[in-house]
Amino acid sequence: MITLGGHRDLTREAVEAVAWGGEPLALAPAALERVAAGRDQLAALLAGGARVYGVTTGTGWLASVGLDPAAQAGHQRNLLLGRAVAGPPWLEAAEARALLVARLGNLLSGHAGVGPELCRFLVERVNDGFVPAVPRRGAGSAGEVVPLAHAFQTFAGAGLVLGPDGRTRDAAAALADRGTLPHPLQAKEGIALLAGSPLASALALARLRSAERLAGQLLASAAAAIDALQAPLDPYDEAVGRLAGDPLLAEVLAELRRATGSRTPTDPASPATAAGGGPAAAPALQAPVSFRVVPQSLAQLRRTLGRLDEDVRRALVAVSDSPAVVDGRVVAGGGFHAVGLAAGMDAATLSLVQAAELAGQRLHRLLDSRFSGLPDQLSPDPGPVTGLVAVHKRAAGALHEARRLAAPASVGQADTSLGQEDAASFAPEAAEQLRRVEELAREVVACELLAARQAWWLRGGSPAPGLGPLAACLEELVAPVERDRPLGPDLGRLVRALEREELPVP
């Protein structure tokens, strides 16, 4: 049970436990008292004739239009309905749940001006598996009003929710199945549900979780390629970290050393057998650069993800409502502009593309006998058997798409609402680009791992002890390429194993 006493309790770990771990939510009495106090402040302001954006006025360009009591009565529900203009594909269920929890955190600050009943209703929906269908795209607006309208119109009995099978169904029917009525929206509750940037927080957290796992897998595939090529290990010496004065780089170097061991280059006095059957040349003094700069690339990726983690944690406890009820007055601000999260996801996308590009380069070097000492294209019989050359072509295609997605989504503005809303963070678009780049990077990792598995088989020896569990798992998933066969299914199994975190990471 995750109990929230206020928005400061909304840690990354709490959101993960509820959204991905399925833990139930509960509210401490103090949280509901704070919310009620904020509602009472708003009621006093309205009773005194205060003009409150989105409550006694229209929104956007129409903020100057006052609403009479009759218009105000249905205004909060209309705000949710009139902005639900997007459609599928929908967020994954865990992402939508994270959105609900993030929005709850802001409501619990007391600055949203909503009632405790709305908070209880939200908690009940999280706990009974009510998952709104929230669009992944089509959010070209200041703030997040389009996706949040889809998310929270369901509380009013409109729109769609996702069932356990991922199919959509009518929200009103889903509420009826739970024996509950739609929530009757009170003053400011519609505009409050549209305010802030809870979607950016939820998506940044979802993408961060995935990218952190992928960073570990990129290190594993790099270590496998280093070992399969029998590359010199000097670039991974602990002295490299000391010279750089970079503790994070030192951590990556230590992990690479644990994976690749302390193997020394082949003794030149006892040369190995070259691809053509004759003696191999003396071991290379240096491997290609794509092997030598693995630590620097992966340290940068980790650093970028660490900064995104800091941004997510900060965003989860920030009050991003506009207008917000503060000290007996209403303050309009720009807290909904989640440019920090958007830029952080853009930076993660770029770092992932850079790391994946190096994996593609290493893959190509493994196919080249000049670097590996193995048959060209990792073919057991060059000529009659093609080997893995087409695997590199798949990686090249994935990288080509990934490079196009490295352009930052958070750059570029557009006017909306007749010019009143003329800036947007485009955080959902940044998340969508990062989502796709993660998929593409995973394909490249699968390609590199397949090549390492084939190289180990052709070499006939054992991988470094630190890579033993990974090598054993690869042997179970894919057979060596003794003759040409369609390798798409092999790569598909590897991609799925990476998605499910089934491959050991050194």
C-alpha angles and dihedrals in degrees: 000000000000110000118195120202094176144335091284088067091063100103126166089252092054093052091047092049092054103034100039103015098047095231114159122246129231134179125224115229090244090061093056091046090054091050092049090051090054091049091051091052090053092047090053091050092050092046088054091055099257117165108233121190112246092007107063093010140047120259136248112359088357094060089109091061113096120217124221120222092266092054092045091057095072098022098099093054092044090054089061096044099046095055100049095102102135133081145189147008091077131206117266113264094252091051091051090049090051088053091054092049092047091051090049090055091059092046090053091060088076091228095102093071095226128137127258089244091068091052091050090048091052093049091049091052092050090050096047095050098254104162118183118216102245120184119240093208140031099066101132096147141099104273119351104293096136099053093036090053088056091047099049104031082078089068087061091050097259132113130019139307131197121249124213089269092054094251120130126244137175113287094218090056091048090053091048090052087057092050094244136118125229113276112262103231115228130202111313095359094111094049090043091055089052094047132092129018108280091139092058090051093049094046094044089052092048093049092044091055091051095044092050090056091045091052089059091048092050089055091050094050091046091052090049091051092047090053094042091052090043087228119183111267100217092104089064097049115128088239089071090064093047092050091051094047088220118135092192091053088049090056092052091047091052091052092049091050091050089052100043098035124206099302114160124215117273111279107258089216089064104038121197122237114275125224092264094053098258128102116298123240120259112286114276115259090218133022120224114288093254087067096043098051096049092108094051093048095047092044089055091049090051092047091052092049091047090056091048089052089055091049092050093050091049093047093051092062098036119106104232100168119131116220096029127186106234128169095338096314138085118246125193115206144152101257090125090068099098095186092139092060092042093051090044091055090046089053091049090051091053094047091049092050090050092051092045091050090058090050089054091051092050090049090056092049090053089058092054118085091207089070104027102036085224128111115290114270087012088273118158087213111024111214104023091045117050096201121192103329092113090053088064089050090057090051090049090054093049091049092049090058092043092054091055089054093052091083106106115258090202092068118085130052135216134193118243135167091038090303097309090106104045103151133059134173094214088211093155089054091049089052091049092052091048091049091056094044089053089055092049094046089052089056091053091049089052090052093050092048091050090053092048090050090052093046092052090051094049092047091053095213133103125269120243111291091248089060096046097101092047092048091049091051091049090051090055094048101044134025120223116268102251093155133006116287136153105283096189092093091049091052090045090056091049093049091050091048089052092048090051094043091238096139116086114246113211 
